[in-house]
Amino acid sequence: MPDTGSSRLSHSTAIPPRVVVENVRPEIQGGRFPIKRTVGEQVVVTADIFTDGHDALSARLLFRRAGEPSWLETPMQEEVNDYWHGVFDVLELGMYEYTIQAWIDHFASWRRDLKKKADAGVDILNDLLTGARLVQETIERAPDEAARELQTFMNSLRVPKTSDAREAVAAALDENLAHLMAEFPDRSRATEYEKRLLVDVDRERARWGAWYEMFPRSSTTVAGRHGTF
């Protein structure tokens, strides 16, 4: 899990981000007020995450107790129409904070396109070399054990031009490779949601005796695409 305890999560600002993160829920009055949960509950976070073009995306929900130096994280899942969701548990009293990081997943994009080409019978030898380069870059970020596994996959992708590429394609589409690549992604150009949102966690009995995530101008429960707050 990354140590991202600086005032901003680490990402490059030299190039404008291609990924947009918006419509994050739950978020009360632009993040001015914390949502409320009780100990042991889950916080379900949703967002619209998209980019220009057709590149695959990955996103993670980051969370921590307020004041902790390091973030915990969990993958977010894409549903339909750029709609993503992630979940984390609040296990202690006090304040938590959460945010989202999302980025272009070059390996997932490559893997998707490679399968299409292989199914169509298109020459993919150059594509396999591109995949090997992506794996090599990940090896440089991964710890030793994972790096050794990735090295084996990379060797499988580097096939001579005279070789049958079927085994290389099987290696490229192996779920173990996909898992390893997802575990150690390149987030140097990730988009970070601009706000750190808060969760006020109280004892269970307080849920029934206190104001509970009510909007200032409404006493009705808000539901819809982004769920009930």
N, C-alpha and C positions, 0 to 999 in steps of 0.2 A: 504494500500500500504506500502511495507516495507521500513524502513529507512536503506538504505545500503550505507551510505555516507562515509564509511571507504575507505582506499586506495585500498582494495580488497573487493569484495563481500564475505560475510561470507559463508564458507563451510569448511568441514573437509578435512584435508590433510593427515590424518593418514592412510587412505586406498586409493590406486590409484583409480581415478574415472573410472567408467565403461562406462560412456556416452561420446561420442565423438561429438564435434561441429566443423564443418569445412566448407570450401567453402562458407563463409558468403559473401553475396552480398547485397547492393553495398559496395565495398571496393576498393579504388584506390591505387595501388602500396603498397600493404600490410598495408594500413591504414596510410601511410605517409601524404596523402593529404585528405582534407575533400571533401565530395560530396557537391553539391550545390543544394539548393532548394529556392523557393520564399515563402513568408508568405502565409499561408493557404494551402500549398501543403501537400500531404501525402508522407511519406517515406515507401516504400515497402521493407522489409528486408527478404531475403531468406537464407536458410542454409541447409546443409546435417547434420542430427542429427541421431545417431544410437548407438546401444550397442551390446554387445555379447548376444547371446541367444534370447529369444522371449518375454522378459518383455516389458510391455507397457511403453511409455515415455510421459512426459509432458515437455513443454518448454514455456518460457515467454520472450518476447522482452522487455528489460528495456531501458528507455530513460529519458533524463532530459536536461534542460538548463545547459550549462557548468557553473560550479561553484555552482550549487544548491546542498544542502546536501542530498536530498532524491531523489530516483528514482521513476518514474511512470512506470507502466508496463501494458502490454496487452498480452493475451494468443497468442501463435503461433499455427497454425493449420497444421496438417500433411496432405500431399497430397498423393503422391505415391513414392515408392522406397526411403524412408528415407528423402524425400524432404519436408521442412517445410517453412511456410511463416507467417509473421506478419506485421502489419501496424501501424504507428503512425503519428499524424499530427504535423506540426511545425507552431505555431501560432504567434511567435514573432521574431523580428529581432535578429541576433546574432548567437552564436554557440551553437549547441546541441551536445550531445554525446549519443551513444547507444551501447548496447551489448546484449548478450543472456545468459540465464541460462537454463539448461536442467537437468532432473533427472529421475531416475527410478520411475514410478508411481505404487507403490505396490498395492494400492487399485484398480486402473483400471485393473491391471493384474489379481487380485483376482476376480473381478467382471466378467471379460471376461471368466475366467476358470470356475467359479461357474455356469454360464449360460450353458456352454457346458455340465457340469456334470449333471445339473438338467434336461436338455433336453434329456440326455442319460439315465436317471433313476438311476444314480449312487448315493450311500449314500453320503450325503453332510453335515451331522450334524457337523462333525469336521471342515469342511470348513466354516460353519456359525460361529463357535466359533473364527476361525481365523479372519473373517471379523469383528466380534464384537471387537476383540483386536485392529484392525486397526482403528476402529471408536473411541474407547476409547483413543487411542493416539492422535487423532485429536481433541477430546474434550479438551484435556489439552492445545492445542494451540489456540483454538477458543474463541472469546468473548462470553459473557454470553448468549445472545439470540440464537446465532448459536449453542452454547454448549447444550442448552436445546433441540433444535431440534435434534441434533445428539444423545443425550441421549435416546430420544424416539426410534430412529432407532436402536440404540445398543440393547435396551431392546427387540426389535422385533427379533433380530438375535440370542438372547440367548434362544433357545427353548429346552425344555427337550427332552431327547432321545426318549421318547415315543410319542412325539407330531408329528403332521403332519407339515411338513416343508414348505408347499406351501405358507403360509402367510409370513414366514421368507424370502423365495426366492423373493416374490413380494417386500418386503421392501428392500432387497439387491439390486434389480434392479431398484428401484425407482429413477427417474431422479433428484428429489430434493436432495436425498442423494448424488448422483454423483456430483451435483453442489456444495454442501457444502464441500465435501471432496476435490474437486478441488480448492476451494477457500482458504483452509488452509492446504496446503500440507507440508510434511516434506522435506525441502530442505537442510538439514544438510550435505548431500553428493552430492549436486548439482554440476554439471560441469559448470564453467563460461568460456565463450569464452575469450581467452587470451588478446584480444585487446579491447580498448575503441575507437570506430570509431566516426568520427565527421561529422556534417552537418553544413555548412555555409549557413545561411538563410538571404536572401537579399530582398529588395523591388521588387515587381513584374516587374517593368520596367527594372531592371538590368538584367533580364533573357535574354533579347534580345540584350543587348549591351555589354555583357562581356563573357569571356571564360566560358563555361558551361560544366563542367565534361568531358573535352577532355583528352584522354590518350596522354602522351608525344610523343609516337612514332606512333600515328595514329590519323587521323581526321575523321574516320568513326564511326558511331554509333555501339555500341556493343550490340548484342542481342543474345538470345539463351535460354537455359533452365532456366537461372536465370533472364531473363527479360532484358529490356532496362534500362541502367543506366541513 
